[in-house]
């Protein structure tokens, strides 16, 4: 056995480290293959653990998938977080570029997540509701702090509903885009979504 493999084998991961390792493997596999083609045994083999240990952390494949999605949703929030002092209009394009790039790279997982939510899967739905609320809050906070949009966001009670509608719109656009219908470029999808949000808040 090579020395570096021996070192990895001897090192015992903490509970948090092991869970993060499994979720990292899952994120990669679910991005590369459709949900039905990802097997728990495959995840365990890549991570170098027994199937039983994986089930100790995640009782079912669906629970594992939901945990992967929750981890990735939190990562996306960090990646698209607003930069204090920079106008929203300037940040919107960059934020959507980051988001759409992620959607492209994780197309299988993105589609599987929204199929499961549409089917009423409770484990996924709970993750979806938390992620949606976090996205709403991040968008509203960024606009409230912006001199151009702040007054409207603070005084219009319908703004939160409008932002939630925009998130649903953006999801639908991304799903259609991944199907290839209309053959829109990423830049065209980005500009479409940006105009929609600015129109809602103007």
N, C-alpha and C positions, 0 to 999 in steps of 0.2 A: 504494500500500500504506500503511495507517495506520502511524503511528510505532511504536506498541507491537508490531505484527506484525513490523515491520522489525527491531526490537530482538531479538525472540524468534528470528527467522530468523538474525540475525548471531551470536547467542550459541551457542557450541559447548558442549554438555553433556559432562561427564566420563562415563566408562564407568559409574560407580556411579549418577550422576544419570539417565543415559539408561535404565538398567535399571529404576530406581525409577519413572520416568515410564511406561515400558511396562507394568510390573506394576500401577500405579495405574489405567491405562486398562483393562487386563484385568479387574481386580477389579470395576470399574463395569459393564463389558459382561457379564461372567458373572453378575453379580447381577441384571441387567435381562432377560436372555434365556437360554433353554435353551442348553446347550453346543453342540449341533449348529447353532444359528443364529448363533453368533459366528464371524466369519471373520477370519483373520489379516490379510487386506487391510484390513479395517475398523479393526483395532487400529493398523496402520501409518499409515493415512490420518489417524486422529484424532491420533496422536502426531506426525505430520508427518515420518515417516521412510519409507524404502523398505522393501518387503517383504524384500528381501535383507538389510538391516541387522537387521531383527527376527529373521530366521532365524540371523543371526550370533550373537545372544544366546541364542536358544532354537531348537534344530534342528527341533523338531516342535511342532505345536499342543498335543499332550499334554504335552510338556516345559514349554511355556509355562503351561498350565493348572496343572500340578503346582507350578511356581514361584509362581504367584499364590496357590494354596492355602497354600503354606508361608509366604508373606509374611503372609497373613491369619491363619493360625494363631498366628504369633508376635505379631501385633497383638492378638489376642484374649487371649493369655496376659497381655500387659501391661495390658489393660483390666480383667481379672478378678483381678489380683494381690492377694494378701492385704495388709491394712493392719496393720502390727505393733501389738500391744496391744489390738486390737479383737476381742472374742469371735467365734468362728467362726459361731455361731448368728446373730449380727447381720449378718455379712458374706455369709452364704449367700444370703439373699433378694436382696440387691443384685447379687451376682455372677451369679445365675441370671437376673435381670431383664436385665442387660447381655447375657448370652449369648443369651437367647431373642429379644431385640430384634434382635441381629445376625442370627440365623437367619431371622427374618421378612424383614429387609431384603435378605438375600442367599439367598433361598430356592432360586433356580435353581442357584446355585453349590454350595450345601449338598447338594442332591439329586444333582447331577452328581458331586461328589466321592465320595459314598458309593456311588453306582452304580458308579463306576470302581473303587473299592476292592473292592466285592463281586465284580466281574468279574475281579479278579486283575491289574489294570493295575499293572505293576511300578513305573513312575515315580510313580504316585499312592500305591501301597502303601508305598513308602519314606517318603514325606512323612507318611502316616498313622501309621506306627509311631513316627516321631520326635515328631510332635505328641502322640500318645497318651502316650508316655513323659514328655514335658514336663508334660502335664496331670496325670498321676498324681503326679509329683514335687511339683508346686505344691500340689495338694490335700493330700498327705501331710504336706508341710512345714508348711502352715497349721494342720493338726489337731495335729501333734506339738508345736507351739508354744503350743497352747491349753490352759489349765489343766484344762478339763473333759475334753477328749479325749486330751490328751497321753499319759497313762499307758497307755491302751488301745492307742494307735497304736504306742508303743514296745515293748510286750510281746507283742502278738498278731501272729504271722507271717502270718496269713491276711488281714490288713487290706489289704495291697497288692492281693491278688487281688480282694477285695471292692470296692475302689475302681475297679479295671479293669472289673469287672462292672457297677458303677454307671454308668460312662462309656458302656458299650455300651447299657445300659438307657435312658439319657438320649438317646442318638442315636436309638434306635428310637422313643421317645416323640415326639421332634421330627419325625421323618419321617412318623409317623402324623398328627401335629398339622397338618403342612403339607398333608396330603391332605384335611384337613377332616373326617376321620372322628371323630364324637362331638362336634364343634363346641365343643371346650374353649376357654376363654379363655386368654390368656397367663398370667394370674394363677393359674388352675387348674393349668396345666402346671407353672408354677414351684413351686407348693406341693406338687404330686405328686412332683416330682424332689427337692425339699428333704426331704420326709418320708422318701423312699427312702434318701437318703444318711445322714440322721441315724439311721434305723433300722439301717442296716448297721453304723454305728460305735458305736451305743449298747451 
